[in-house]
Amino acid sequence: MNRIACQSAALFAHPWSIVIFPFLCVAWELAGWGELALTLALSILAISTTQLVLAAQEKDTRAIHIKLDALIAGTDADDGVAGVEKE
């Protein structure tokens, strides 16, 4: 699931997604599927995309914290600050 979330987040964040999106909306309108259905689909897409991006960011943040904790533990720094964000 993590791999799917990361790949989807990368896809939605790609610059071509931003370019293609308006064309998708125009095509939807020309197909005659209705404004209400478009609004519903866009709302679901926006919420899903937000959750995917947040999941990818959380994974990256967790990796950074683990690396920083290892750096702190490997130096003469105060060991009490390693893992402080867990408290």
C-alpha positions in Angstrom: 0.0 0.0 0.0 2.9 2.4 0.8 4.3 1.9 -2.7 1.0 2.6 -4.3 0.6 5.8 -2.2 4.1 7.0 -3.1 3.7 6.3 -6.8 0.2 8.0 -6.9 1.5 11.0 -5.0 4.4 11.3 -7.5 1.9 11.0 -10.4 -0.5 13.7 -9.1 2.4 16.0 -8.3 3.9 15.7 -11.7 3.8 19.0 -13.8 2.0 17.2 -16.6 -0.9 16.4 -14.3 -1.4 20.1 -13.8 -1.5 20.7 -17.5 -3.7 17.7 -18.3 -6.3 18.5 -15.6 -8.1 21.4 -17.3 -8.4 19.4 -20.5 -9.9 16.5 -18.5 -12.5 19.0 -17.0 -13.4 20.3 -20.5 -13.7 16.8 -21.9 -16.0 15.8 -19.0 -18.3 18.8 -19.8 -18.3 18.0 -23.5 -19.2 14.4 -22.8 -22.3 15.7 -21.0 -21.8 13.8 -17.8 -23.1 16.8 -15.8 -21.7 19.4 -13.5 -22.9 17.7 -10.3 -21.0 14.5 -11.2 -17.9 16.5 -12.1 -18.1 18.3 -8.7 -18.4 15.0 -6.9 -15.6 13.4 -8.8 -13.3 16.4 -8.2 -14.1 16.4 -4.5 -13.3 12.8 -4.1 -10.1 13.2 -6.2 -9.0 16.2 -4.1 -9.4 14.4 -0.8 -7.7 11.2 -2.1 -4.8 13.1 -3.5 -4.3 15.1 -0.3 -4.2 11.9 1.7 -1.8 10.3 -0.7 0.6 13.3 -0.5 0.4 13.4 3.3 1.2 9.7 3.5 4.3 10.2 1.3 5.4 13.2 3.3 5.0 11.3 6.6 7.2 8.5 5.2 9.9 11.0 4.2 9.7 12.8 7.6 10.0 9.5 9.5 13.1 8.6 7.5 14.7 12.0 8.2 14.1 11.7 11.9 15.6 8.2 12.0 18.7 9.5 10.2 19.0 12.5 12.5 18.6 10.3 15.6 21.4 8.2 14.3 23.6 11.2 13.7 22.9 12.6 17.2 23.6 9.2 18.8 26.9 9.0 16.9 28.2 12.3 18.2 29.0 13.8 21.6 25.6 15.6 21.6 23.2 15.2 24.4 21.5 11.8 24.0 18.3 13.2 25.6 17.4 15.0 22.4 17.4 11.9 20.2 13.8 10.8 19.8 12.4 13.9 21.5 9.6 14.2 19.0 8.1 10.9 20.3 7.4 12.4 23.8 
